[in-house]
Amino acid sequence: MSGGVVGAQAGTLTFMLGASPDLVDRATAVLSLMGKRIVHLGDQGAGLCGKLANNYLLALNNIATAEAMSMGIKWGVEPKALAGMINTSTGRCWPSEVNNPVPGIIATAPSSRDYVGGFGISLMSKDLRLALEAAREANVTLGLGDVAEQLYKAAEKDERCKGKDFSSIYRYLDGPE
């Protein structure tokens, strides 16, 4: 599933479903009580594969957003203006638009609450590790995964990020706060 605590509270979770076609309607009836979208991705196991692929992309987008925001701010670009421009341009992604890692950009984002709440950095580190293991087993060539995994592992141990939302990678990368 995707959507985290906020999605669970709002009943807007997205479920990635792996099941035989004859079970999809039954599973959808139950999952619809907790979420808004149920996406059938194939047979058993496909839901997990979809989840890992999604979180792999999220992990990378989060690092890229943190780095881009830090770059722009250190170059003198006003943070909210930079975020607004990114979110109306080709760099737009969930971490830039909904969960921006820069404190004060989005009031509801964990970064604006000292990175408290949200999707824990240790959970992202775990999901990234699982995605990389599954990719290796399937002989998928990944160019950025190992670097991202190293960053999340190191950030997870950093006192400034330990126990915090995964967007605290911005803090680990010494983004201006």
PyMOL commands that set and color helices and strands:
alter all, ss='L'
color gray80, all
select helices_A, chain A and resi 4-10+21-31+46-74+79-86+94-97+110-113+121-137+145-157+166-172
alter helices_A, ss='H'
color red, helices_A
select strands_A, chain A and resi 13-18+35-42
alter strands_A, ss='S'
color yellow, strands_A
deselect
rebuild
show_as cartoon
